[in-house]
Amino acid sequence: MMSYKQAKYDEPFIKDLQSRTSFETISEDYDDGIVPSAMLNKEPKVPVIAEYDVVRHFTRLSQMNYSVDTGFYPLGSCTMKFNPKYADKIASMPFFSEMHPLRPEWSVQGTLRVMFELQEYLKEISDMDEVSLQPLAGAQGELTGVLIIRKYFELRKELSTRREIVVPDSAHGTNPASAAMGGFNVVEIPSNDKGTVDLDALRYAVTDRTAAFMITNPNTLGIFDPNISEIAEIVHSKGALLYYDGANLNAILGITSPGLMGFDVVHFNLHKTFATPHGGGGPGAAPVAVNRKLADLLPGPIVRKGESGYYLDRSNNKLGNIASFYGSFGVLLRAWSYIKRNGSDGLKMNSYRAVLNANYLAKKISKDVRISHTGLKKHEVVASSEESGKRALDIAKFIIDAGMHAPTIYFPLIVKEALMIEPTETVTKRDLDAFADLIHEAVTSTQEELHKHPVNTASGRLDEVKATRDLVLKR
Ligand SMILES: Cc1ncc(COP(=O)(O)O)c(C=O)c1O
């Protein structure tokens, strides 16, 4: 294990930095007497900061941080995978990055081709019939999917009765939130002792009032639900739709697909399954795919290929736009590059590797923490530190202090003292072994020793309660 010490600067806010170089600012000199003085703005408070100070400020902040470029980042459910630099390089090419969204179609044929091909690849990968690239993040993809479901029942004049969306208790928090934002009541059902959908509970919950059942498969416990065909049958037999949260699609690429499982609506988290940066609030991209019966409810524009080239089809815009212009084009471009570079075999191999790494790690740490629910896992594994007598929070701080990122903790909510670990396909065996050693060290440390950490990071142990209750994000 490398020794680790994070940089620590007493860094001021950028507005408090005063550069040695001064620049001309807007001032009273511009008062030419034409605009009445009462209407004149005061001198704007634009900070006067030289480029070198700005660059150094942000470089110092980055050194006080941890990232996928620094080391292993096994944040379960968030899929912080390494993003290859070729994708960044392609996305920074000026003819892409400086493209104006209002340019005429004939002059942006290459850009439209990238979008068209990405739509086709996503259809192929998911076995769905139509795709919109518009939504800007997983949660927004979910909301788009829910609004499509809403529109579908509105057009069928069933919306007044179909007021409910059913979710399992292992669902990511954005699922019930999106359902509620889309105007539905959320009905939660329990998982069974295998961590999958309790079919009896589902049969009871899905009724003529149900609009949809939202799940991710494999779920947030990293478990693939083998009853998915039966689930689809139960949901469809009541006239409801099946929604696939594609955040965990990186576990099944090229192996199975939401279309084959019987789903009607899918969102893809491009920042989890393909190569695009993730975190810090964006930018993300979450295209939405649907089957034939919902195809004309997708938000436009959709890119089509005609006889004289590619064009933007805005004809079916029953839902309206969900984002401005064409979504996060830079993110879509990175995902397209990643798919092209990997090809079908490469994508499938990535899923195999992600699954192998998760199971290898599960086996290694199982002597120190209990692996939640038996059997093989897919891309992520949930462990509980409950029996070890050590808190997941303390284990996480210990790991951070040794120069690795901590796993997600206390999620999914159905596992006590949960450590949710997602190694991804690019982790090395060396990192997996080092991570397992850290878990062992943490679990076998005394409580007193554990509480001292972290000491090697830019910030020590925070007062978590105060940070939650007394949230001050600016000065
Ligand atoms: C299972 C699952 N669904 C949905 C989301 C939401 O995606 P996003 O963070 O892009 O909004 C996440 C995000 O972590 C997730 O893990």
PDBQT file of the ligand as one rigid body, heavy atoms in Angstrom, charges set to zero:
ROOT
HETATM    1  C1  LIG A 501     -29.749   2.692  -9.485  1.00  0.00    +0.000 C 
HETATM    2  C2  LIG A 501     -29.694   4.163  -9.836  1.00  0.00    +0.000 A 
HETATM    3  N1  LIG A 501     -30.726   4.744 -10.472  1.00  0.00    +0.000 NA
HETATM    4  C3  LIG A 501     -30.714   6.040 -10.810  1.00  0.00    +0.000 A 
HETATM    5  C4  LIG A 501     -29.648   6.874 -10.519  1.00  0.00    +0.000 A 
HETATM    6  C5  LIG A 501     -29.720   8.329 -10.877  1.00  0.00    +0.000 C 
HETATM    7  O1  LIG A 501     -28.758   8.717 -11.822  1.00  0.00    +0.000 OA
HETATM    8  P1  LIG A 501     -28.125  10.189 -11.839  1.00  0.00    +0.000 P 
HETATM    9  O2  LIG A 501     -27.139  10.256 -10.712  1.00  0.00    +0.000 OA
HETATM   10  O3  LIG A 501     -27.460  10.324 -13.160  1.00  0.00    +0.000 OA
HETATM   11  O4  LIG A 501     -29.242  11.169 -11.684  1.00  0.00    +0.000 OA
HETATM   12  C6  LIG A 501     -28.553   6.335  -9.838  1.00  0.00    +0.000 A 
HETATM   13  C7  LIG A 501     -27.421   7.224  -9.482  1.00  0.00    +0.000 C 
HETATM   14  O5  LIG A 501     -26.530   6.995  -8.772  1.00  0.00    +0.000 OA
HETATM   15  C8  LIG A 501     -28.564   4.941  -9.498  1.00  0.00    +0.000 A 
HETATM   16  O6  LIG A 501     -27.528   4.371  -8.874  1.00  0.00    +0.000 OA
ENDROOT
TORSDOF 0
